Amino acid sequence: MVSARTALVLALLAASLPAQAGLGFQEASARDPESGDLLYTEQHLLRHQDQQLRQRLVVYRCANGTAFARKRIDYADSALAPAFHFEDARLGYREGLRREAGGQELWVQPSPAEAERSAKLEAGAGVVADAGFDEFIRRQWQPLLAGDAVKLQFAVPSRLDSYGFTVRRRGSDRVGGEDAEVFRLRLGGLWGLLAPHIDVAYARESRRLLRFEGLSNLRDEAGEPLQARIDFPAPARPAGEARWQALASEPLSACRVRG
């Protein structure tokens, strides 16, 4: 069940850019919560059209700058459960959600030596997938501020299923020099009492993600999830099409994520 909880992280780390026209670019740094050592960095590109988020591209880099993982997200059919494709060159791991004539499907390939596995994902019932968590937080902002425990079903490709989570407001804080609202995520039911929580801080005014702290979705070379504190220090800034093309085509290579 740990992988079910940590699968939310891809969504959380991407929930950081406000709606805007054209392309927006933002960077984040992931550090060891105890030592403060840099683990890896992220580069996010978002494409908006007619004030709607259409696509997202994320590149993950080791501390030496080597690109080792990439995620592509397409919001054409759903803001809450977008289609996506994630790949990690260090482990050869791939997963995602795709849409076909028969509906939406979760898929995973743990390594190049293993066959891809897939399963249909039931439509409806408020299922949230990957970076759709951003839109979920925006839609539930007022209930969360009012103290409600908001539930969601989150799609987990590694399990080929969706699981129940609960989000609840912890309080207000100052994060990165901004007034922020802090929310805590737990697995639903008894699993929520056993599994570690994840805390996320959103800017009160812009509602962009400022900080994530907990088990990262990325794993170390031994295959264990990394504990990380991930900060998004600045809002997105305009970017050109050339940057999108460069990040989309940059080769991925294995490198060591510090942990």
Secondary structure, 3 states (H helix, E strand, C coil): CHHHHHCHHHHHHHCCCCCCCEEEEEEEEEECCCCCCEEEEEEEEEEEECCEEEEEEEEEEECCCCEEEEEEEECCCCCCCCEEEEEECCCCEEEEEEEECCEEEEEEECCCCCCCEEEEECCCCCEECCCHHHHHHHHCHHHHHCCCCEEEEEEEHHHCEEEEEEEEEEEEEEECCEEEEEEEEEECCCHHHHCCCEEEEEECCCCCEEEEEEEEEEECCCCCEEEEEEECCCCCEEECHHHHHHHHHCCCCCCCCCC
